[in-house]
Amino acid sequence: MKVALGHRVQSGPWGGGNRFAAALASALIANGHKVVFDLTDNDIDIILMTDPRARNPSVSFRPGAIFRYLLRQPMALVVHRINECDERKGTWGMNLRLRLANYVADHTVFIGSWLVNLDLWRRESQHSVILNGADPTVFNPLGALGWDGVKPLRLVTHHWGAHAFKGRDVYECLDTLLDQEEWKGSLDFTYIGNLPQGSALHNARVIAPLDGDVLADELRRHHVYLSASLNEPAGMHHIEGAMCGLPLLYRDSGALPEYCSGYGESFTGPGDFPDALRRMIARYKQHRSAILASYDHTAVRMTDAYIELFGYLVARRSEVVSRRRLWRQPATALALAWIKL
């Protein structure tokens, strides 16, 4: 197969979407397939659309370019991977943009089950849920030391995005707890990445964004991974922490329960976070054993699922193409065909 990826792989720390693209491109090539990052070739089998936003410098092509390609090469198949939503950042317009982009999709992939019920897609084609996964050759528990119950419990989180919905309220709550008598001297907190604007962490150790082996090494120096993200479409950060052997403290929001349930303790916000922290301390050994025994959100599992889906669609190409109606909504089709969307 020849697969056109809608995300150009960037070097250095660039967020979860970049790690996904890098993992998929490597897996496709390792399995004998060809990967391209534009729509100049005339023999593309699968076009994977990952982000409809023109302002994103990593985006390889936009929905309008895909529509125009299908007019020239109608046997190409389009998969739309949805990993965003307005709910994630309290914005307006992202869901509408995703619905417009979804017009060209033959198959829609969601990275978390909760996204399926949002108004992000047109429900005119088949869909799948393929969960994210981290590279086990990088993110693994080798060399990680569990908490002994005596030394301070070291918590860590990491985020590329700096929006307040990444968990600012809970991270600031934890930072405040470090001043309180109950917790002083018994907890450490490290924040890796870009802090939300206006956020002030006085007691935490703040580190600039890290990536790859350096990031994994830093995660393994800790005992518990904390994710307080609101309405997380899926994320990669908590997966990377868990793959390094860290039990999870996670917000009961978005896709986090789907990825984290059974491997830690949940909370809803700053109000019940201290209780979740106490439960983690009491059940730490149980959660660490579960993580080490069965946490399996690996990049191998993820990329195998995408390659299997691509093969399934190509094997049924004629059937899939026969269901496509590019001009079913003339106004939308004309907008995609002639406006730079």
C-alpha angles and dihedrals in degrees: 000000000000111000126192111208118208093212124068109216112245126204121242128013107342107147136266096299090061092050089050092052092047092050094047094046091051093047093049092050092045089054093053099261127129123240126202131175102210140045100245097108118085097213104060113146101188129025111196111201111199107165130014095199116112093199093064105098092208094059111111099194139355132231093262091056089051091051092051091047090054090054088059099033108027095173093069114104125222126215118187115205110201114203102148142064140167090248089068094068105011091253133141125228104033094093090048091049091050091050090051092048091048089065090084096046124113091185132015124213121197122197093211132029094231090065092064092073095050122094094257103113142035100242089223096118139040120281141199137193113226113177122220122254138192129229107266092202088065106024107050137123096248107134095007114134119212123228114275095206092243109068120065113289107245116216124189140182133175133198135174093193116072100204118132090237088069085084107283093150094055096040090053089047090054091047088055092048089060088069094052123098094238093057106024110119094005099078138049124190128199123189115197118192140017116346119221113261110274094014115139121194108181100173102032126091107241119203128185116251114294132193141194121350094356090055093046092050090052093048091052090058088069136069107214132032117218125201118177097168119147118224093353109188087213112297131198101230098081091043091055090049093050092046087057089059099260119141112233133247102189142173116246092237139106115342096337095099090052091055101033109034112121093021103076146335129307134213136178101220146315092313097065098023095098090055091051089050091053090050090050091053091050095046101031097119092049093051094045091052090051092049093050093045104047118359102128111166092131130159088238092060091045098048092044088057092052093047090048090050092049091050091048092053095046091050088055096037097131092050093048094047092048090061093051118103108183093180098042090116105033097193093053092043093051091048091053093044099051110015118076096249 
